[in-house]
Amino acid sequence: MSYRRDWHAMGGTTASQSAERSLALIAGREAWSDESPTRSAATKVAGVLEAAAFFTAATLGWTYHLTAHSRPSSSVIVLAPVAFSIICLLFSVRQLLLVLIGRDLPFPYGARVTVRSVLALALITSAFAVMPGWASLNSWPIGVALGADASLTSWALGWHLRPSRWWPAFLVSPYHLGAVGGLLGAATFQQSGSVWSTAFPVLVALHLWVIIASVVAWGLNRLNDNEKADRERAYSSAASIEHQKNAHWLHDDLCAQLRLVSIQVQSRSIELEDVAQLLDDLDHQIRLRQLDAIFATDTVRVAEIIQPWLRRAQNNGVLIDRVPSLDEVSMIVSTEVGREFSHAVSVLTSNALNAGATRISFDVAQTEHHLSIAVSDDAGGLKTSELPVGRALWSLQQDLGQDQLVVTPTPNGTRVQANVALTERNHRGAVVAR
């Protein structure tokens, strides 16, 4: 994951902070965003808008170049529209790649910033070479692209843009004051009007870029803020529903069972062994409820899946001969794989307990394509052909595949192994894609 900085924590905007933000905008969002960025609707709109703006700018540049017959035919003028179009294409392709597949062109970080800076300078130079003088106002789509690109970078940084301040800040910036000073100096010492007919329109075009970029960034920020608000409302609604479900479960199941045990104990109509069994069942339900909550977090550790069933077997007086090592159960899998694996552990453990096992062993293994759980017991032999149709073990075999449930006789009982297919989010230690 690339370095990210919380720009919200920055109070006032000092000169050093403005310099940092300017450098951040030059670097672009790819220098600050995650390796697997979330492509929200606002991000997609901004990326497509930037690509469309560069395409429009290139089209307008060629239109002016092909219709302006009075221009000198120097090599620079001839090559300028080609260079301008290539640069626009590169910026457009980068944005489309990021929007469609979430990947940038394969540049190392340092080279990416350098190339981006050089391309930005060449873009400005070639734009005014293609459309000199007042024709430079035709380069207005570049302002749209700048606003979209600045929005994408600020979202990657977590920096809240204030586009309304851009144009006033540009007026007092060294870039603008230097350009105005140079323009006035040239106009003072030159008698001809060439300065006003060439340099002054370029200055006006720069102002136009900043104003258009401010308007575009403001609109995209409104879209992004609305999307965030909708997402937060959805999260809040989901959390509220989950809290209500937990409250109903605590009242209807947990409290009801505790009250039942209390009444039976007070009336002396239940033996201590039965009380212990009821409490063990309640403990198992609570652990499964906890596991469901972990599943809601998108990933789960294998140890967290197996633990409730190990405790279930122990509470039933079964001796656990062997358990997986810490390294074997430290794997983190996606919720989808975790639920399938939990179902397999549940079926295999319950099958052994229902068969009357007194000793059970658990083994976990991982291959490139599967995560396996094997439960060995001393409850007698079992053949695959004898699996009762419609029962849990038979249904598990249908879910996993005929060859993914392996039943092996042992000297004292049976070893049943279930192989759960892995997804690309399975890993050890951190979420990565294959």
Secondary structure by P-SEA (a helix, b strand, c coil): ccccccccccccccaaaaaaaaaaaaacccccccccccccaaaaaaaaaaaaaaaaaaaaaaaaaaacccccccccccaaaaaaaaaaaaaaaaaaaaaaccccccccaaaaaaaaaaaaaaaaaaaaaacccccccccaaaaaaaaaaaaaaaaaacccccccaaaaaaaacaaaaaaaaaaaaaaaacccccccccaaaaaaaaaaaaaaaaaaaaaaaaaaaaaaaaaaaaaaaaaaaaaaaaaaaaaccaaaaaaaaaaaaaaccccaaaaaaaaaaaaaaaaaaaaaaaaacccccccccaaaaaaaaaaaccccccccccccccccccaaaaaaaaaaaaaaaaaaaaacccbbbbbbbbcccbbbbbbbbccbbbbccccccccaaaaaaaaaccccbbbbbccccbbbbbbbbbcccccccccccc
